[in-house]
Amino acid sequence: MEKGYVAMWKTRSKLLFTAGALISGFALIQMGMYAGQHVFGWKLNYNVFQICRSLLQHYGIGYMVDALSGLVFVTFAIAGGEAVRQCMATRAAFRRLHRMRDLSLTEALGERYRELGTDRIWVIDYAKPAAFTMGLWKPRIVLSSALLSVLDKHEEEAVIYHEAYHMKHYDPLKTWLLQVCAKQLFYLPVLRHITNHYKTAREILADNEAIHRAGSPVGIGSALLKLLSMTPANTRLVNSAACSSFAETSINYRISRILDPQQEPVIQMPWRSIMFSSYVLVMLTLMFALALI
């Protein structure tokens, strides 16, 4: 694939993650300041949520103050719950997968792909196809014996190099962070669309890496077509643990891009979500400005 298209997807990926981080960061920092002022007695001025509270009290709609405080509480409760749940789910999934390892195949692949690092590829004894990268802080590539049995050498290399890209760039962690922000800031629906587009961009970039390392799109394309006709089992294996799966995101679009790498991506802008999310952020900003007048 041409370097220009790879650079385009890298730029798009960075912009999507940055946009999600900035939107989420603005809201969460303000909420943190608001919560700190009322829980710990911090003396902070010009906090958006504190300004909202003051304006609501000034106009005699104090019941909305409780709603605002409830919104802040629910947001942080969701974040805390998701963090705990994810840590427990990841730990449980790794324990289960560790017991399922096929030691001989794991050792053979580890030796074949030594450049990826020690103990970074696990092959599990499982009767259904599975290929994913899992782990927040030390991600590992997990492949099932059933998948390896249907892939030839070139397809195997493509799948492993695809997952190695996710592993190298900590994609399970980054995607999970965006997903948590989209869930806890549910009143900013644009975050959900940002997350979905980001996941697609990361898969395209991982495919590009596999094509570059293998020297041909044949392996990755053939592997995707094979998995398209099979039932992936990743969800059952990892439950709710964060992972980047080889064949669960935009698989048809990825195949069409491999067949025609110069096609222009068709992006449907979620205008309603963008407008609603912008309205929420603008209202908070206006309240901030009113307090300074």
Stockholm file with secondary structure:
# STOCKHOLM 1.0

chainA/1-293         MEKGYVAMWKTRSKLLFTAGALISGFALIQMGMYAGQHVFGWKLNYNVFQICRSLLQHYGIGYMVDALSGLVFVTFAIAGGEAVRQCMATRAAFRRLHRMRDLSLTEALGERYRELGTDRIWVIDYAKPAAFTMGLWKPRIVLSSALLSVLDKHEEEAVIYHEAYHMKHYDPLKTWLLQVCAKQLFYLPVLRHITNHYKTAREILADNEAIHRAGSPVGIGSALLKLLSMTPANTRLVNSAACSSFAETSINYRISRILDPQQEPVIQMPWRSIMFSSYVLVMLTLMFALALI
#=GR chainA/1-293 SS CCHHHHHHHHHHHHHHHHHHHHHHHHHHHHHHHHHHHHHSCCCCCSCHHHHHHHHHHHTTCTHHHHHHHHHHHHHHHHHHHHHHHHHHHHHHHHHHHHHTBCHHHHHHHHHHTGGGCTTCEEEECCSSCCEEEECSSSCEEEEEHHHHHHCCHHHHHHHHHHHHHHHHTTHHHHHHHHHHHHHHTTTCTHHHHHHHHHHHHHHHHHHHHHHHHHTSSHHHHHHHHHHHTSCCCHHHHHTTCCEEETTSSSHHHHHHHHHCTTCCCCCCCCHHHHHHHHHHHHHHHHHHHHHHC
#=GC SS_cons         CCHHHHHHHHHHHHHHHHHHHHHHHHHHHHHHHHHHHHHSCCCCCSCHHHHHHHHHHHTTCTHHHHHHHHHHHHHHHHHHHHHHHHHHHHHHHHHHHHHTBCHHHHHHHHHHTGGGCTTCEEEECCSSCCEEEECSSSCEEEEEHHHHHHCCHHHHHHHHHHHHHHHHTTHHHHHHHHHHHHHHTTTCTHHHHHHHHHHHHHHHHHHHHHHHHHTSSHHHHHHHHHHHTSCCCHHHHHTTCCEEETTSSSHHHHHHHHHCTTCCCCCCCCHHHHHHHHHHHHHHHHHHHHHHC
//
